[in-house]
Amino acid sequence: MTVCLLSSAAAAGPIYLVDAFNEEAGWRVHWRYDPRQGGCREVRVTDAAGRVLGRAVPPGDSCILDRASAGQKVLVAAELDGGATATPCRLTLQDPPGRATTPGRIAVRKGPTGQAEFFNTQTGQTFVVKGFNYIRLRHGDHSTFDADTPATAADYDPLDAESMFRLLARHGYNTVRVFIIGRSRGNPGIAGGPDAAAALYEPYMRNVLDFLRRARRHGVYVLPTFGDGELPANRYWAARRQGLPRGKNALYLTKAGIDAKAEYVTGFLTWIKEQDPALLETLLGVQCQNELYLDARSWPFSETTGSVTAANGKTYDLSDADDRRRLMAEGIRFYHERLTAAVRRVAPGLLVSEGLFVPRAVGKSPATHAAVWPGTTSDPRFPPTAGMLAGSPLDFVDVHFYRTRREETVEEAFRRDMLSTEYLDAAMEPLIRDKPVILGEFGAFQHVEASFDEAVDTLLAIRALAHRHGMAGWMMWTFDAFEQPRLWHAMEDGGAFVERLGQGR
């Protein structure tokens, strides 16, 4: 068995996701360190008789074994400061069983009940999204595919990705959501650094390509989301933004902003298509951004008098509440029309989606806060509702849910949050008739769930609610981003919960 599972991640001390790879130089044992735990002096691999086959000192995260053979059982253990040894992981050196992958693009159709559903275009089978957000964080921001740059070190680990895909394939998962991003000096990402003059940083893109190839081998689809709506932070995109009003609203409501965002997304797809066009079928789709919102502090909503002409050619009176509502709804629709059309010119048939947090998460309701007035609430973010996107050209919608108050039951919080985005009311019917809706993020905060056992109950309850209320699938936040300690993650118990969550729809 590859990818060692433990009853408790804590039992293994500072290592988890222990796996074996048969390489030309011999068997490589690889693991990942839990960043929340320190005190590891050495990781040692031994055979049943206690003979040391390999060892590594942190930050080394793998070793080639001496005189090991297929089928051999080994023990992998972390030696801790002070001389104690964590519970060893028992690992059998063998290649994972081949998975009968079913290539085929994912598309949308009307299901037997009249509700939109995903299906595999090659097999005709209904496709229900089951998976995780796969996230690496460094310096407080995303670094999943970061490659070496002149100023920063890489953070992408292909063997971590391979072990994750092996585990997901074994337990019936089919989708992983990842962030495509490059907005900080510490994690330059797809930008390549502030002084980079190219639109995309090719070493970063090669890491994305490696990830997609591994996903395809294991029959897992990937949903890339384009950060939080920003353009990459480098010289090329700074020039494309020149002359635009400050803030992200300009990327949704001006022609130049929409054109720049379309160039960014289609440039990403074109690069993949030129390198390995078959990999486009590994994408569930593309997501315009993680969570779309308009900012009441930024142009044009920061103005309360005068008028503005948006990218759609229409002029709106900024002193009129109804016009401000129309500017939001019609402006976002036009943005999605242009972005969807641009994607389909490069990758015909590829699905396009949008990510949303619910208005209730930022203290708003669609009935009283639709006009995007500045200063009306403490949080200036105004997300569109899922119901607002019912008539858009998007293929599917991704709504996010987290219970943030222990005083509410999971079901109460879910109902109130979904009502605030017009999902569990009359607006839901035209939405789900034409577009699948997925729960692309759901998780458990540690200040709400006091233990991982409590978190497990909550996460299983959320999964059941998504199914009961007609959602076309789900992806938990996150697989193993222990760098984000405020939340519980799927690998908290070494993998047992991953197995359990995969047993249901």
Stockholm file with secondary structure:
# STOCKHOLM 1.0

chainA/1-505         MTVCLLSSAAAAGPIYLVDAFNEEAGWRVHWRYDPRQGGCREVRVTDAAGRVLGRAVPPGDSCILDRASAGQKVLVAAELDGGATATPCRLTLQDPPGRATTPGRIAVRKGPTGQAEFFNTQTGQTFVVKGFNYIRLRHGDHSTFDADTPATAADYDPLDAESMFRLLARHGYNTVRVFIIGRSRGNPGIAGGPDAAAALYEPYMRNVLDFLRRARRHGVYVLPTFGDGELPANRYWAARRQGLPRGKNALYLTKAGIDAKAEYVTGFLTWIKEQDPALLETLLGVQCQNELYLDARSWPFSETTGSVTAANGKTYDLSDADDRRRLMAEGIRFYHERLTAAVRRVAPGLLVSEGLFVPRAVGKSPATHAAVWPGTTSDPRFPPTAGMLAGSPLDFVDVHFYRTRREETVEEAFRRDMLSTEYLDAAMEPLIRDKPVILGEFGAFQHVEASFDEAVDTLLAIRALAHRHGMAGWMMWTFDAFEQPRLWHAMEDGGAFVERLGQGR
#=GR chainA/1-505 SS CCSCCCSCGGGGTTEEEEEEEEETTEEEEEEEECTTCCCEEEEEEECTTCCEEEEECTTCCEEECSSCCTTCEEEEEEEETTSCBCCCEEEECCCCCCCCCCCCCEEEEECTTSCEEEEETTTCCEECEEEEECCCEETTEECTTCCCCSSSCCCCCHHHHHHHHHHHHHTTCCEEEEECCCCCSSSCGGGCSTTCCSSSCHHHHHHHHHHHHHHHHTTCEEEEECTTSCCCSSHHHHHHHTTSCSSTHHHHHSHHHHHHHHHHHHHHHHHHHHHCGGGGGGBSCEESCSSCCEETTSTTTTCCSSEEECTTSCEEETTCHHHHHHHHHHHHHHHHHHHHHHHHHHSTTCCEEEEECCGGGGTCCTTTSTTCCTTSSSSCEECCCTGGGTTSSCSEEEEEEEECCTTSCHHHHHHHHHHHTTSSSTTHHHHHHHSCEEEEEEEEETTTSSSHHHHHHHHHHHHHHHHHTTCCEEEESCSSCTTCTTEECGGGGTTHHHHHHTTCC
#=GC SS_cons         CCSCCCSCGGGGTTEEEEEEEEETTEEEEEEEECTTCCCEEEEEEECTTCCEEEEECTTCCEEECSSCCTTCEEEEEEEETTSCBCCCEEEECCCCCCCCCCCCCEEEEECTTSCEEEEETTTCCEECEEEEECCCEETTEECTTCCCCSSSCCCCCHHHHHHHHHHHHHTTCCEEEEECCCCCSSSCGGGCSTTCCSSSCHHHHHHHHHHHHHHHHTTCEEEEECTTSCCCSSHHHHHHHTTSCSSTHHHHHSHHHHHHHHHHHHHHHHHHHHHCGGGGGGBSCEESCSSCCEETTSTTTTCCSSEEECTTSCEEETTCHHHHHHHHHHHHHHHHHHHHHHHHHHSTTCCEEEEECCGGGGTCCTTTSTTCCTTSSSSCEECCCTGGGTTSSCSEEEEEEEECCTTSCHHHHHHHHHHHTTSSSTTHHHHHHHSCEEEEEEEEETTTSSSHHHHHHHHHHHHHHHHHTTCCEEEESCSSCTTCTTEECGGGGTTHHHHHHTTCC
//
